[in-house]
Amino acid sequence: MKQAKGYFGRRKNVWTVAKNAVEKAMLYAYRDRRNKKRTFRALWITRINAGARQHGMSYSQFMGKVKAQGIELNRKVLADLAMNHPDAFKAIVEKVK
């Protein structure tokens, strides 16, 4: 019942309804902790692709050349550079070209 605090209607004060609602909420929380990783990776890929295309490369070409050059930056860092530090991202693109 403590976990059902803040729920609406019978979900907060009827034992069986609250138990079912809390169990379902736990399943959604478990599932979405994994889905969050997927959505962030997709966001990073979109941002890297946009930054790479400004410099005449596709995402797949850019990432292939990054790996071939041995640059150890992950997608999270590359996406941040593409969004917030375009000069640094441009330097990386020039290095891999």
N, C-alpha and C positions, 0 to 999 in steps of 0.2 A: 504493500500500500504506500510505503514511503516513495517508491520509485514512480508511482502513478500521480504524485503530487503535481498539480498544475494541469492535469488533463481535464477535459470538458465532459459534463454530463455524468452518466453512470460509470464512465471509465475511471473516475477518481474515487468512488465510494462503494461500489459493489464488487465484492471480492473476485468472482469469476470473470467478470468483464474487465476489471483492472488487471488481473493476472494475464489474461489473453492479450490485452493491449500492451502491457510491458514486455511480454515475450516477443510479440511482433516488432516492437520498437527495437529490442535487442538484435533481432535478426536483420532489420534494416540498418542498424548501426554497424554491425559486422560486415554486411555486404558493401556498404558505402565507404567504409575505410579502405577497401580494396579498389572500388570504383574511383575514388579520389586520386589515386596514383595514376590511373589510366587517363583521367581528364587533364591532369596537370601535364603529363607527358605529351598529350595531343596539343595542349596549349603551347608548350615549349617548341614543339616541332613547327607549329604554325608561325610562331614568331621568328624562328631561325629561317624558315623558308622565305618569309617576307623580307628579312634582312639580306639574305643571300641573293634574292632576285633583284634587289636594288643595285647589286654589283654584278649582274649578268650571269648568275649561276642558279641552278635549281638546288633544292634541298639535298637530293640524293648525291649530286655531284659534289656539293660542298662537304657533306659528311664523309663521303668516300675519300676525298682529298685530306680532310682533317685527320682521319684514321691513318692514311698512308704516310702523312708527315709526322705522325707520332705525337700529335698535340693532345695532351691529357685533360682536356676540358669537357665536362659533361654537358648534356643538353640544357640543364637548368642554368648553368653559368653562361653558356653561349646565348640563350634566350635573353638573359638579363643584359648581356653586353649589347645585343642587337636592339633592345628596347631603350636602354638608359645610357649607353655609352657607344654611340655609333662610330666614333673615331677609333676606338679600340677594336670594335668588330670589323671595321674596314681594314685595319692592320692585319687581323687574322686572315681575312679574305685575300689580301695581297700576298701574304706569306704562303698560302696554300695554292695560289695560282702559279 
